[in-house]
Amino acid sequence: MADITFTVAVLLCTAALLAGWIDAVVGGGGLLQLPALLIGLPDLSPTYALGTNKAVAVTGTSIAAVTYARKAPVDVRLALRLGAVALAAAGGGALFASAVDKRILQPLIMVMLLAVAAFVVLRPQFGTLATDRVPTRRRAAVALLVIGLGIGFYDGILGPGTGTFLVIGLVALLHMNLLTATATAKVVNVGTNLGALVVFTANGTVLWRLAAGMALFNMIGSWAGARMALRRGSGFVRVVLLVVVAALVARLAWEQWGT
């Protein structure tokens, strides 16, 4: 266990609470939680931050998935198929996580955030309208490759923004509205988190005592976020997505160039 002060532990638990809420509403909680861990654990290898982040995230996504599944229309069979593929891909990605240079994490996160923001702004109706379009077999196969393999591998090797990318992929490829996509993404995200966590656990790069405390706050945030998203609908999810992305881009840009 790293030497963590009480103040740092409180700040990390607060970050986990907010990350759980963000992740449940629209995904992307790791964009807050992972940087918080990297800052709070400056003397450890980034793989400890990545491993601990997964141990926390899997609890929050599980709570959100159960909450959504009870009230939102989720194609459980599709979600489980995607989740199974993503679990294996995330495990593979986690094997390469030790090669990730901490110095490149922040610029990469910024680029991904800007891409998400541009996509949502340029498509104002994206995911806000209900649709009865049934995806073709070809689209379903593409979804397995892009969402299951591609995003799953990314979640294992890096992780931040996975939930957001899952939501966008589900809307774009399978014609879901944002609420249904968010609910489905939680099921898939449980798989990606579990796949990566298995590898990080085997490598001994999970700070379990810290993760346990953060997980409690993450679950509370996830439960509250999922319930709010279910009450407010897709329009609310889109607004939160844009606000979260804009705030995080501004924060990262200040850290990168403002100091």
N, C-alpha and C positions, 0 to 999 in steps of 0.2 A: 504494500500500500504506500502510495506517495505521501510525502509530508504536506498535508493540505490544512491550511488554517481554517478556523471556524468561519471567518468572513468569506473566504473563497468558496467554501462549501455552501453557504447560504446563497451566494450569487449564482453558483452552478445549479442549485435546486430551483431558484427563481427562473433561470433560463430554461430549465427543463419544463417548468409549468407553462411558460409562454410558448415554448416550442411544441408542447403537446396540443395546446389550443390551436395554434397555427396549422400544425400538421393534420389535425382532425378536420379542420374547415376546408383547407385547400391544398395541403401538402407543403413540404418545404421547411418543416420545423428544424431539420438538421442544419439549415443555413444559419440558424441562430445557435443551436445547441453545440454543433461541432466547433465553430470558432470560439465559443465560450470555453470549451474543454481545452482547446489548443492554447488559449491565453491563460487559463487557470493551471495548466500543467506544463509550464514552459521548459522544465528540465527533463522531461520524458520524451521518448520517441513519439512521433505522431501516430504510430500504430496503437499506442495505448489510448489516445483520444478516440481513434476510429473504433476500437474494440469496445470501449466503455459506452460510446455513443450508440452502438448497436444494441448493447444489453439494455440500455434505457429505452430506446426507440421501440423495441419489439413489444414491450409491455403496453406502451401508449397506443400503438397501432392495433394491437389485439383488442383493447377496450373499445377503440373507435370502430373497429370492424364489427364487433358484436352489437354495439349501439345502432349502427347504420343498418345492419342486416335485419334487425327487428322491425324497422319502419320504412326503409327505402327499398325500391325495386332493384334487387341485385340478382344477376344471373349467376347463381352459385357455381354451377358446373363450369361456366366460362372462367369465372374468377379463380376457381381451384386449378384449372388447367394452366392458366397464365401463372398462377402462384407457384405451381410445381416446377415449371420451366425456369421461372425467375429465381427460385430457391437454388437450383443447381448452378445457374449462371452467376449468382451472387457469391456462392461458395468459391467458384473459380476466380472471380474478381478479387476476393479477399486474399487469395494466395499471392497476388501481386501487390497488395497494399503496402508492404514494407518498402517497395521501390518508390513510393510517392514522396516527393520532396516537399517539406512543409512550406518552403518559400514560393512554390507555384500554386498552392491551394487557393490563396486569396484571389489572384488574377483569374484563375479558372472559374471560380464561383461567380465573379463579377460578369464574365462573358456570358455564362449560362443565364444569369438573372436578366441581363439586358436582352438576350434573345427571347426569353419568356415574356418580358414586358412588351417588346415590340410586337410579338405575335398576337398577344391579347388586345393591345390597343388598336392594331390594324384590322382586327376582326371583332367589332363591337357586339355582334350577335353570337359569337362563338360560345357554344355550350349553354346558352340561356333559353333556347327554345326546345320544346319537346319534339321528338321525332319518332315516327313509326318505321323508319327505314331499317331493314334487316341487312346486316353486313353479309356480303358474299363469302363463299369459302376462301376465295383468294385473299380478301381483306382479313379474314380471320387468321389465315396462315401468316400474312404479313404482320399482323398484330402479335402473334406468338414470337416472331423473330425480333421485331422492334421492341415490343414491350417486355416480353419474357426474357429473351436472350440479351438484347442490347441494354435496356434500362436495368435489368437484373445484374449484369456484369458491372455496369457503372456503379450501382449501389454497393456492390462488394468492394470495389477498389477505392471508391471515394465517398459517395453517398449523398451529400447535401443537394436538396432539390429533387430527390427521387420521386417523392409523392406528387410534386407539381408536374414533373415530366410524365408520370403515369396518367394523371388526369388529362393532360393535353393529348397524349397518345390515344387514350380511350375515346375521347370526344372526336378527334380527327379521323381515327381509323374505324371505329365501331359505331359512330353516330350517336353516342350517348349525350344526354344533357349533363351539365356540370355536377348536379347533385348525385345522379346515378353514377357518373364517372368517379366522383370522390368516394362514394360508398364502395364501389368495386375496387378502386385503387388501394383502399385500406386492406382488403383481403390479400391482394397481390403483394402489398408492402410487408405484410407479416411474413410471407414466404422469403422475400429478399433479405429481410432482417435476420431471419433464422438461419438462412444459408451462410451469410457472412459471419454471424455470431459463432457458429460451430467452428469455423476456421480460426477466428480470433481466440476462442476459448482453448482450442488445441495448442495454439502458440503461446498461451499464457499472457495475452495482452489485454485482459479485461480487469479493471479495478472494481471488484465485485462489491465491496463495502460502499464505495462512492456511488456505484451504479444503483444499488438498492435504494439509497436515499433519494437520488434523482428520479428513479423510476416511479416512486410514490407520487411525486409532484407531477410528473409527466402524465400519469394515468388520470389524475384529477383534471388536468388541462384538456386532455383528449376527450374525456367524457363530456365536459362542459362544451367544448368546441363542436363535437358531433351533434349534441342536442340543439345547439343554437343554429347550426347549418340546416338541420332538418326542419326547424321552425321557419327559418327565413327563406330557404329555397336557393335556386341557382343564381339569381341576380345578386343576392348577398354574397355568395361564394366568389363571384367575379370581382366584386368591389374589394373584398378582403384580399384576393389574389393581387390586384393592382397595388393596393396600399402596402402590402407586405413587401412586394418586389421593389417598389420605389424606395421604401425606407431602408431596405437592406443594401440596395445599390448605393444610396447616399452615404450610408455608414461605412461601407467598404471603400468607397472612393475617397472619403476623408482620411481613413487610415492609410490608404495607399499613397496619396499625394498631398494631403493637407497638413501632415506633420513632418 
